[in-house]
Amino acid sequence: MNNPINLEIKSHEHTVTNVRSGYRLSGAKNGKYPDGNQVVVQGSDTKVIFDTPLVANNLKAELEGTDMVILGHVHEDHTAGIHLLPESVVLAHEADVDAIRSMAGLLNHYGMPPEPSEEMIPFVTEEFFFQPRPDAQSYRSEQSWDVGQSTITALHTPGHTGGHSALLVEPEGVLFIGDIDLSSFGPYYGDGCSNLQDFRRSIDRLKQIEAKTWVTSHHKGVITERETFLDLLQAFADKIGQREAAILGVIGEKPRTLNDLVAHRFVYPTWYDGLWAESCETYTITQHLEEMLAAGTVLKDEGLYHLG
């Protein structure tokens, strides 16, 4: 390969800025959910894309010839263009791959109660064009792919999902960190496959990885200064402690049941009525309560949580 790798990040409204060996085309909201940023890695002999957000449906010509789709993790907003690429190899981490192979696998991934789970089927198919890929292949943690003088390595960073992985392009030093998106919303660990303790460890791992450019699926897009990246990552991580403090504050007012805490809302505002909102609050709060019970800061008595 005589030329440096060509890396592109694309979203809806096109504004071009340099990204080291490539360029970025971003929208006004930097790929804010329900959309995302599309990453294209054109090696000398292999064309690879990371995830397929909604914007992929506006980039059909540019995605022609894609050899591989590497999913950093599986959620509806990261698989919205898979239907455009029936001949491409689709890969997902072994802990996430069942969620792209079938609708049942995706619903199990979310872990919602039966009624909202059933309502998710038309949501993901009509709004995100979800089409199962039973042919999807699994990749392992630390697996690498040679794309011609550049290598892509999957660095397992679970927590958001069990298989969430950062994808490192070397020697360019570009690290796609997916839904560790550095947003003010903070970490999302509200699915049945999520894990708060894993998320903490993954955030710590990202601090140790040598990279020159960091790319998020949403919001921030591209960061090219390590100090800026570390500051944003710390602010992102701090949201976990803020949620914990908020839960303790409410329990401190008077003993609460889990249902009381879910109704209070610590992730979403009370007016938000997304299909997954209640389920997300339940998983999120439960994981915090488990940590607090283990630490003795909270005690449980006849279904009521109170300060220890």
Secondary structure in CASP SS format (residue, H / E / C, confidence):
PFRMAT SS
TARGET T0000
AUTHOR 0000-0000-0000
METHOD secondary structure of the structure
MODEL  1
M C 1.00
N C 1.00
N C 1.00
P C 1.00
I C 1.00
N E 1.00
L E 1.00
E E 1.00
I E 1.00
K E 1.00
S C 1.00
H C 1.00
E C 1.00
H C 1.00
T E 1.00
V E 1.00
T E 1.00
N E 1.00
V E 1.00
R C 1.00
S C 1.00
G E 1.00
Y E 1.00
R E 1.00
L E 1.00
S E 1.00
G C 1.00
A C 1.00
K C 1.00
N C 1.00
G C 1.00
K C 1.00
Y C 1.00
P C 1.00
D C 1.00
G C 1.00
N C 1.00
Q E 1.00
V E 1.00
V E 1.00
V E 1.00
Q E 1.00
G C 1.00
S C 1.00
D C 1.00
T C 1.00
K E 1.00
V E 1.00
I E 1.00
F E 1.00
D C 1.00
T E 1.00
P C 1.00
L H 1.00
V H 1.00
A H 1.00
N H 1.00
N H 1.00
L C 1.00
K C 1.00
A C 1.00
E C 1.00
L C 1.00
E C 1.00
G C 1.00
T C 1.00
D C 1.00
M E 1.00
V E 1.00
I E 1.00
L E 1.00
G C 1.00
H C 1.00
V C 1.00
H C 1.00
E H 1.00
D H 1.00
H H 1.00
T E 1.00
A C 1.00
G C 1.00
I H 1.00
H H 1.00
L H 1.00
L C 1.00
P C 1.00
E C 1.00
S C 1.00
V E 1.00
V E 1.00
L E 1.00
A E 1.00
H E 1.00
E C 1.00
A C 1.00
D C 1.00
V C 1.00
D H 1.00
A H 1.00
I H 1.00
R H 1.00
S C 1.00
M H 1.00
A H 1.00
G H 1.00
L H 1.00
L H 1.00
N H 1.00
H H 1.00
Y H 1.00
G C 1.00
M C 1.00
P C 1.00
P H 1.00
E H 1.00
P H 1.00
S H 1.00
E H 1.00
E H 1.00
M H 1.00
I H 1.00
P H 1.00
F H 1.00
V H 1.00
T H 1.00
E H 1.00
E H 1.00
F C 1.00
F C 1.00
F C 1.00
Q C 1.00
P C 1.00
R C 1.00
P C 1.00
D C 1.00
A C 1.00
Q E 1.00
S E 1.00
Y E 1.00
R C 1.00
S C 1.00
E C 1.00
Q C 1.00
S E 1.00
W E 1.00
D E 1.00
V C 1.00
G C 1.00
Q C 1.00
S C 1.00
T E 1.00
I E 1.00
T E 1.00
A E 1.00
L E 1.00
H E 1.00
T C 1.00
P C 1.00
G C 1.00
H C 1.00
T C 1.00
G C 1.00
G C 1.00
H C 1.00
S E 1.00
A E 1.00
L E 1.00
L E 1.00
V E 1.00
E E 1.00
P C 1.00
E C 1.00
G C 1.00
V E 1.00
L E 1.00
F E 1.00
I E 1.00
G E 1.00
D C 1.00
I C 1.00
D C 1.00
L C 1.00
S C 1.00
S C 1.00
F C 1.00
G C 1.00
P C 1.00
Y C 1.00
Y C 1.00
G C 1.00
D C 1.00
G C 1.00
C C 1.00
S C 1.00
N C 1.00
L H 1.00
Q H 1.00
D H 1.00
F H 1.00
R H 1.00
R H 1.00
S H 1.00
I H 1.00
D H 1.00
R H 1.00
L H 1.00
K H 1.00
Q H 1.00
I C 1.00
E C 1.00
A C 1.00
K C 1.00
T E 1.00
W E 1.00
V E 1.00
T E 1.00
S C 1.00
H C 1.00
H C 1.00
K C 1.00
G C 1.00
V E 1.00
I E 1.00
T C 1.00
E C 1.00
R H 1.00
E H 1.00
T H 1.00
F H 1.00
L H 1.00
D H 1.00
L H 1.00
L H 1.00
Q H 1.00
A H 1.00
F H 1.00
A H 1.00
D H 1.00
K H 1.00
I H 1.00
G H 1.00
Q H 1.00
R H 1.00
E H 1.00
A H 1.00
A H 1.00
I H 1.00
L H 1.00
G H 1.00
V H 1.00
I H 1.00
G H 1.00
E H 1.00
K C 1.00
P C 1.00
R E 1.00
T C 1.00
L H 1.00
N H 1.00
D H 1.00
L H 1.00
V H 1.00
A H 1.00
H H 1.00
R C 1.00
F C 1.00
V C 1.00
Y C 1.00
P C 1.00
T C 1.00
W C 1.00
Y C 1.00
D C 1.00
G C 1.00
L C 1.00
W C 1.00
A H 1.00
E H 1.00
S H 1.00
C H 1.00
E H 1.00
T H 1.00
Y H 1.00
T H 1.00
I H 1.00
T H 1.00
Q H 1.00
H H 1.00
L H 1.00
E H 1.00
E H 1.00
M H 1.00
L H 1.00
A H 1.00
A H 1.00
G C 1.00
T C 1.00
V E 1.00
L E 1.00
K E 1.00
D E 1.00
E C 1.00
G C 1.00
L E 1.00
Y E 1.00
H E 1.00
L E 1.00
G C 1.00
END
